[in-house]
Amino acid sequence: MTSRLLALLTALALAAPAAAQTTSFPALCLSASPDEYVGRIEVDFGDTFSLYVCLTGDDGDPLPFALNSVQWALLTTCCGGSPALYVDVEYNQELTHEGDPAFSVVSDAVSCLDQDFVVLARVDFNWLYEPVEGPFNLGAQCLNVAYDCEGSGWITTGLPLEVVPLNVTPAESDTWSAVKRTYR
């Protein structure tokens, strides 16, 4: 075997036991609360609403590492045509931030953040249009591994956030003949 192949096999053998011990992963998500993961929010149509980009442990567990750096983005307009769009962002001042939430933000800790629940930013949303149907989902996603203060990378998952629009006027049903008359 070549020395590179031998080095790769040795690294994999050493990493396998540590990977096998990992049964849960931290999550980067949007939350309706700045204090804990809350995956549902009810909002009156037309009202601006705030959500929080957060890093937390799996299933509400504490974050298992001290945060040094994370790269993330909002998932609001690319996939599914959300009726709401972010309009303002207030970043956590314990971190430096570079980028735009629609594409990519790198958030670096000024000094290690050893917290159970880390809020990266508060994001305000406005309605683009009245939702035709009921609830829809918004999210945030890690674009790379999150780094702890020791330089190790952590794979993250995501947690969904359901937005339930209130006071939505249901669309009226019409006959096919009425629809055809509209376009004549």
Steps between C-alpha positions, in 0.01 A plus 500: 500500500607853441568720799203727415257208488637364826463844664140526375408154630660578836307829528173325414565227754566758772197712408253211474462437877437872567245521217326184622456657845317803357129429512366853469605813319456868580240688296501839330142622474245777510309525827198698613676560834839655585539269802427151367402323180131562426407360161161665446374856487153641431502838324223732385524548126649844430689529831879504501635212709839409649681168506838404644787325323631261765752228561388239752542137593290225350137483623537799733815368666776750585750582226778241550793734426625856545438688172784662310361534145202403285392575140125514441218628279122542512288261294204718412476579132681230305296196588122515512424864434446629855236775534731677751844653445757627746530880515729571794769320698640580843814296566623369834773743613704219660583395143636672191298443183592525135259442213127506425248253650345431159831363371753435776605647833815405689454559872820492708509520879687799642597261781380142534124472556444218747120515518226237485305702240669754273293763320690614191247761387145629528335518158186703422268376224233680294230344289551494123146383429204344676550125536261292290516202730571443866835469677839515326857438610801727535849392594868570535781270401867457584706532179811337644593326822476711815836541674556473872769690689742208469483511119285187458219505244145397594245379246163663572146408415203734467169531679184617318299807590131509408336838445122496544341806335190629678219719360551381143208554264422167335493506120154469348438199282364565154362295217706422192257704288561810713875456469476472119282817481776692680741439213267568205 
